[in-house]
Amino acid sequence: MSEETKGCDLIVTIVKKGFSEQIIQASIKAGAKGGTVVFGRGTGIHEKQKILGIPIEPEKEIIFTVVSKQQTEDILEAIKQAGELDKPGMGIGFVISLDRVIGMCHLLSDGTMICKY
């Protein structure tokens, strides 16, 4: 039986294929405990490339990182720097506030336990 926690955010980062590792490493260096990568494809204004007249759909990597609210700004800044997200066409990052989280059973950087058994 675990205890639910409040006060967490989900950072979602969408980048070009091949960039997720540097995003995860930067977020870990800034205090995150890891991340989850899933694959997708983009259709944005910067994605209109063709090869031999055939439109291609660029592959994307989507990184989900759950962090405490106290860590959000530092980790988001590290992600922005690592992915050069301040440049057009490099990707996007956004934060979603989480009401409840279960299953995160590790210590935060400030030494508090996220969940107990």
Protein Blocks (a to p, Z undefined) as FASTA:
>chain_A
ZZddehiacddddddehilmmmmmmmmmnopabdcddddddfbfklmcceehiacddddd
dddddddfklmmmmmmmmmmmnopmbghiaccdddddfbdghiacddfkopafbdZZ
